[in-house]
Amino acid sequence: MKRILLIGGLLLSGVTHQALADAQCGKVTIADMNWSSASLIANVDRFILEHGYGCEAELTPGDTMPTSTSMVEKGEPDIAPEIWSNSVKELIEQAVTDKRLVIAGKSLSDGGEEGFWVPQYMVDKDPSLKTIQGVIANVKTFEHPEDPERGAFYGCPAGWGCQLSAENLFRALKLSDAGFELIDPGSGAGLAGSIARAYERQQPWFGYYWAPTAVLGKYKMVKVDFGSGVDAKEFSDCISQAECADPKVTMYPAALVQTVTTAAFAEKSTSAFEYLGKRALTNAQMNSLLAWMEDNQADGTIAAEHFLINHQDIWLKWVPADVATKVKSAIADL
């Protein structure tokens, strides 16, 4: 009888613990950032927290700086699912030190990615093109659209933050001396369009791009190896700066992309916070999802449903079995 009572007590304790965890979660506000990958993650979090953890989850519009500032000064929203930390590094670090914010984990497990790229079909024909030495040796292959004597390098659009780093690395690699001319694509759409046109015609292309993006989800590209490794200090002190008189060659460091919560949320909603610490996607996974979003003109809500229905192999690793059962039940009702 004592054994039965003990087992019953343990079961009741487990149920009570879960009920307490659900009650602790309560109302949760999640920043729905104004770019596709962040909106997708925000909607996935909303669905899992609501149906798996019993939270009263609500999305609120957001952007990097205003959301970060509001979380520090006002304690809301509770969660920023995708913060590119380098752009608000000092603010986040100080807020963590002051115990206003907590880093839950990485949104992108391998970080945001930048680099100079060539199409996969070119490397398949000539493996040397995956190195900068191979690209330079074949400069005439990358024919400039207006000057057949020069090679074409498609840079980051003027006015974007990446314009500085792309141009400084163009100089560091002495690509002009090698016969390349830097082309301003005019806009993000212009840069993406240049890759799409090259792919449709199976033509050479060489230039700057970043991930995660729908473009790198649709078109298989190879990041060119500069043979330098990453010099984070050089990148920070010179390559990313407007005043960079003598740039040295370095690969782009991975951008830290994190999930940040208020300290109050992390303390109150321990189970939900633990989920956020496990929830992460790779660049390749996100690239594929962004390509699907673009092809289907899907917003974050539709994309989250697509992800939850078709990629259980990914998200089931983020949650315990009892939460997974609840989420699956909610998915069945979609």
Secondary structure as a PSIPRED ss2 file (coil, helix, strand):
# PSIPRED VFORMAT (PSIPRED V4.0)

   1 M C   1.000  0.000  0.000
   2 K H   0.000  1.000  0.000
   3 R H   0.000  1.000  0.000
   4 I H   0.000  1.000  0.000
   5 L H   0.000  1.000  0.000
   6 L H   0.000  1.000  0.000
   7 I H   0.000  1.000  0.000
   8 G H   0.000  1.000  0.000
   9 G H   0.000  1.000  0.000
  10 L H   0.000  1.000  0.000
  11 L H   0.000  1.000  0.000
  12 L H   0.000  1.000  0.000
  13 S H   0.000  1.000  0.000
  14 G H   0.000  1.000  0.000
  15 V H   0.000  1.000  0.000
  16 T H   0.000  1.000  0.000
  17 H H   0.000  1.000  0.000
  18 Q H   0.000  1.000  0.000
  19 A H   0.000  1.000  0.000
  20 L H   0.000  1.000  0.000
  21 A H   0.000  1.000  0.000
  22 D H   0.000  1.000  0.000
  23 A H   0.000  1.000  0.000
  24 Q H   0.000  1.000  0.000
  25 C H   0.000  1.000  0.000
  26 G C   1.000  0.000  0.000
  27 K E   0.000  0.000  1.000
  28 V E   0.000  0.000  1.000
  29 T E   0.000  0.000  1.000
  30 I E   0.000  0.000  1.000
  31 A E   0.000  0.000  1.000
  32 D E   0.000  0.000  1.000
  33 M E   0.000  0.000  1.000
  34 N C   1.000  0.000  0.000
  35 W C   1.000  0.000  0.000
  36 S H   0.000  1.000  0.000
  37 S H   0.000  1.000  0.000
  38 A H   0.000  1.000  0.000
  39 S H   0.000  1.000  0.000
  40 L H   0.000  1.000  0.000
  41 I H   0.000  1.000  0.000
  42 A H   0.000  1.000  0.000
  43 N H   0.000  1.000  0.000
  44 V H   0.000  1.000  0.000
  45 D H   0.000  1.000  0.000
  46 R H   0.000  1.000  0.000
  47 F H   0.000  1.000  0.000
  48 I H   0.000  1.000  0.000
  49 L H   0.000  1.000  0.000
  50 E H   0.000  1.000  0.000
  51 H H   0.000  1.000  0.000
  52 G H   0.000  1.000  0.000
  53 Y H   0.000  1.000  0.000
  54 G C   1.000  0.000  0.000
  55 C C   1.000  0.000  0.000
  56 E E   0.000  0.000  1.000
  57 A E   0.000  0.000  1.000
  58 E E   0.000  0.000  1.000
  59 L E   0.000  0.000  1.000
  60 T E   0.000  0.000  1.000
  61 P E   0.000  0.000  1.000
  62 G E   0.000  0.000  1.000
  63 D C   1.000  0.000  0.000
  64 T H   0.000  1.000  0.000
  65 M H   0.000  1.000  0.000
  66 P H   0.000  1.000  0.000
  67 T H   0.000  1.000  0.000
  68 S H   0.000  1.000  0.000
  69 T H   0.000  1.000  0.000
  70 S H   0.000  1.000  0.000
  71 M H   0.000  1.000  0.000
  72 V H   0.000  1.000  0.000
  73 E H   0.000  1.000  0.000
  74 K H   0.000  1.000  0.000
  75 G C   1.000  0.000  0.000
  76 E C   1.000  0.000  0.000
  77 P C   1.000  0.000  0.000
  78 D C   1.000  0.000  0.000
  79 I E   0.000  0.000  1.000
  80 A E   0.000  0.000  1.000
  81 P E   0.000  0.000  1.000
  82 E E   0.000  0.000  1.000
  83 I E   0.000  0.000  1.000
  84 W E   0.000  0.000  1.000
  85 S H   0.000  1.000  0.000
  86 N H   0.000  1.000  0.000
  87 S H   0.000  1.000  0.000
  88 V H   0.000  1.000  0.000
  89 K H   0.000  1.000  0.000
  90 E H   0.000  1.000  0.000
  91 L H   0.000  1.000  0.000
  92 I H   0.000  1.000  0.000
  93 E H   0.000  1.000  0.000
  94 Q H   0.000  1.000  0.000
  95 A H   0.000  1.000  0.000
  96 V H   0.000  1.000  0.000
  97 T H   0.000  1.000  0.000
  98 D C   1.000  0.000  0.000
  99 K C   1.000  0.000  0.000
 100 R C   1.000  0.000  0.000
 101 L E   0.000  0.000  1.000
 102 V E   0.000  0.000  1.000
 103 I E   0.000  0.000  1.000
 104 A E   0.000  0.000  1.000
 105 G E   0.000  0.000  1.000
 106 K E   0.000  0.000  1.000
 107 S C   1.000  0.000  0.000
 108 L E   0.000  0.000  1.000
 109 S C   1.000  0.000  0.000
 110 D C   1.000  0.000  0.000
 111 G C   1.000  0.000  0.000
 112 G E   0.000  0.000  1.000
 113 E E   0.000  0.000  1.000
 114 E E   0.000  0.000  1.000
 115 G E   0.000  0.000  1.000
 116 F E   0.000  0.000  1.000
 117 W E   0.000  0.000  1.000
 118 V E   0.000  0.000  1.000
 119 P E   0.000  0.000  1.000
 120 Q H   0.000  1.000  0.000
 121 Y H   0.000  1.000  0.000
 122 M H   0.000  1.000  0.000
 123 V H   0.000  1.000  0.000
 124 D H   0.000  1.000  0.000
 125 K H   0.000  1.000  0.000
 126 D C   1.000  0.000  0.000
 127 P H   0.000  1.000  0.000
 128 S H   0.000  1.000  0.000
 129 L H   0.000  1.000  0.000
 130 K H   0.000  1.000  0.000
 131 T E   0.000  0.000  1.000
 132 I H   0.000  1.000  0.000
 133 Q H   0.000  1.000  0.000
 134 G H   0.000  1.000  0.000
 135 V H   0.000  1.000  0.000
 136 I H   0.000  1.000  0.000
 137 A H   0.000  1.000  0.000
 138 N C   1.000  0.000  0.000
 139 V H   0.000  1.000  0.000
 140 K H   0.000  1.000  0.000
 141 T H   0.000  1.000  0.000
 142 F C   1.000  0.000  0.000
 143 E E   0.000  0.000  1.000
 144 H C   1.000  0.000  0.000
 145 P C   1.000  0.000  0.000
 146 E C   1.000  0.000  0.000
 147 D C   1.000  0.000  0.000
 148 P C   1.000  0.000  0.000
 149 E C   1.000  0.000  0.000
 150 R C   1.000  0.000  0.000
 151 G E   0.000  0.000  1.000
 152 A E   0.000  0.000  1.000
 153 F E   0.000  0.000  1.000
 154 Y E   0.000  0.000  1.000
 155 G C   1.000  0.000  0.000
 156 C C   1.000  0.000  0.000
 157 P C   1.000  0.000  0.000
 158 A C   1.000  0.000  0.000
 159 G C   1.000  0.000  0.000
 160 W C   1.000  0.000  0.000
 161 G C   1.000  0.000  0.000
 162 C H   0.000  1.000  0.000
 163 Q H   0.000  1.000  0.000
 164 L H   0.000  1.000  0.000
 165 S H   0.000  1.000  0.000
 166 A H   0.000  1.000  0.000
 167 E H   0.000  1.000  0.000
 168 N H   0.000  1.000  0.000
 169 L H   0.000  1.000  0.000
 170 F H   0.000  1.000  0.000
 171 R H   0.000  1.000  0.000
 172 A H   0.000  1.000  0.000
 173 L C   1.000  0.000  0.000
 174 K C   1.000  0.000  0.000
 175 L C   1.000  0.000  0.000
 176 S C   1.000  0.000  0.000
 177 D C   1.000  0.000  0.000
 178 A C   1.000  0.000  0.000
 179 G C   1.000  0.000  0.000
 180 F E   0.000  0.000  1.000
 181 E E   0.000  0.000  1.000
 182 L E   0.000  0.000  1.000
 183 I E   0.000  0.000  1.000
 184 D C   1.000  0.000  0.000
 185 P C   1.000  0.000  0.000
 186 G C   1.000  0.000  0.000
 187 S C   1.000  0.000  0.000
 188 G H   0.000  1.000  0.000
 189 A H   0.000  1.000  0.000
 190 G H   0.000  1.000  0.000
 191 L H   0.000  1.000  0.000
 192 A H   0.000  1.000  0.000
 193 G H   0.000  1.000  0.000
 194 S H   0.000  1.000  0.000
 195 I H   0.000  1.000  0.000
 196 A H   0.000  1.000  0.000
 197 R H   0.000  1.000  0.000
 198 A H   0.000  1.000  0.000
 199 Y H   0.000  1.000  0.000
 200 E H   0.000  1.000  0.000
 201 R H   0.000  1.000  0.000
 202 Q C   1.000  0.000  0.000
 203 Q C   1.000  0.000  0.000
 204 P C   1.000  0.000  0.000
 205 W C   1.000  0.000  0.000
 206 F C   1.000  0.000  0.000
 207 G E   0.000  0.000  1.000
 208 Y E   0.000  0.000  1.000
 209 Y E   0.000  0.000  1.000
 210 W E   0.000  0.000  1.000
 211 A E   0.000  0.000  1.000
 212 P C   1.000  0.000  0.000
 213 T C   1.000  0.000  0.000
 214 A H   0.000  1.000  0.000
 215 V H   0.000  1.000  0.000
 216 L H   0.000  1.000  0.000
 217 G H   0.000  1.000  0.000
 218 K H   0.000  1.000  0.000
 219 Y C   1.000  0.000  0.000
 220 K C   1.000  0.000  0.000
 221 M E   0.000  0.000  1.000
 222 V E   0.000  0.000  1.000
 223 K E   0.000  0.000  1.000
 224 V C   1.000  0.000  0.000
 225 D E   0.000  0.000  1.000
 226 F C   1.000  0.000  0.000
 227 G C   1.000  0.000  0.000
 228 S C   1.000  0.000  0.000
 229 G C   1.000  0.000  0.000
 230 V C   1.000  0.000  0.000
 231 D C   1.000  0.000  0.000
 232 A H   0.000  1.000  0.000
 233 K H   0.000  1.000  0.000
 234 E H   0.000  1.000  0.000
 235 F H   0.000  1.000  0.000
 236 S H   0.000  1.000  0.000
 237 D H   0.000  1.000  0.000
 238 C H   0.000  1.000  0.000
 239 I H   0.000  1.000  0.000
 240 S C   1.000  0.000  0.000
 241 Q C   1.000  0.000  0.000
 242 A C   1.000  0.000  0.000
 243 E C   1.000  0.000  0.000
 244 C C   1.000  0.000  0.000
 245 A C   1.000  0.000  0.000
 246 D C   1.000  0.000  0.000
 247 P C   1.000  0.000  0.000
 248 K C   1.000  0.000  0.000
 249 V C   1.000  0.000  0.000
 250 T C   1.000  0.000  0.000
 251 M C   1.000  0.000  0.000
 252 Y C   1.000  0.000  0.000
 253 P C   1.000  0.000  0.000
 254 A C   1.000  0.000  0.000
 255 A E   0.000  0.000  1.000
 256 L C   1.000  0.000  0.000
 257 V E   0.000  0.000  1.000
 258 Q E   0.000  0.000  1.000
 259 T E   0.000  0.000  1.000
 260 V E   0.000  0.000  1.000
 261 T E   0.000  0.000  1.000
 262 T E   0.000  0.000  1.000
 263 A H   0.000  1.000  0.000
 264 A H   0.000  1.000  0.000
 265 F H   0.000  1.000  0.000
 266 A H   0.000  1.000  0.000
 267 E H   0.000  1.000  0.000
 268 K H   0.000  1.000  0.000
 269 S C   1.000  0.000  0.000
 270 T H   0.000  1.000  0.000
 271 S H   0.000  1.000  0.000
 272 A H   0.000  1.000  0.000
 273 F H   0.000  1.000  0.000
 274 E H   0.000  1.000  0.000
 275 Y H   0.000  1.000  0.000
 276 L H   0.000  1.000  0.000
 277 G H   0.000  1.000  0.000
 278 K H   0.000  1.000  0.000
 279 R C   1.000  0.000  0.000
 280 A C   1.000  0.000  0.000
 281 L E   0.000  0.000  1.000
 282 T C   1.000  0.000  0.000
 283 N H   0.000  1.000  0.000
 284 A H   0.000  1.000  0.000
 285 Q H   0.000  1.000  0.000
 286 M H   0.000  1.000  0.000
 287 N H   0.000  1.000  0.000
 288 S H   0.000  1.000  0.000
 289 L H   0.000  1.000  0.000
 290 L H   0.000  1.000  0.000
 291 A H   0.000  1.000  0.000
 292 W H   0.000  1.000  0.000
 293 M H   0.000  1.000  0.000
 294 E H   0.000  1.000  0.000
 295 D H   0.000  1.000  0.000
 296 N C   1.000  0.000  0.000
 297 Q C   1.000  0.000  0.000
 298 A C   1.000  0.000  0.000
 299 D C   1.000  0.000  0.000
 300 G H   0.000  1.000  0.000
 301 T H   0.000  1.000  0.000
 302 I H   0.000  1.000  0.000
 303 A H   0.000  1.000  0.000
 304 A H   0.000  1.000  0.000
 305 E H   0.000  1.000  0.000
 306 H H   0.000  1.000  0.000
 307 F H   0.000  1.000  0.000
 308 L H   0.000  1.000  0.000
 309 I H   0.000  1.000  0.000
 310 N H   0.000  1.000  0.000
 311 H C   1.000  0.000  0.000
 312 Q H   0.000  1.000  0.000
 313 D H   0.000  1.000  0.000
 314 I H   0.000  1.000  0.000
 315 W H   0.000  1.000  0.000
 316 L H   0.000  1.000  0.000
 317 K H   0.000  1.000  0.000
 318 W H   0.000  1.000  0.000
 319 V C   1.000  0.000  0.000
 320 P C   1.000  0.000  0.000
 321 A H   0.000  1.000  0.000
 322 D H   0.000  1.000  0.000
 323 V H   0.000  1.000  0.000
 324 A H   0.000  1.000  0.000
 325 T H   0.000  1.000  0.000
 326 K H   0.000  1.000  0.000
 327 V H   0.000  1.000  0.000
 328 K H   0.000  1.000  0.000
 329 S H   0.000  1.000  0.000
 330 A H   0.000  1.000  0.000
 331 I H   0.000  1.000  0.000
 332 A H   0.000  1.000  0.000
 333 D C   1.000  0.000  0.000
 334 L C   1.000  0.000  0.000
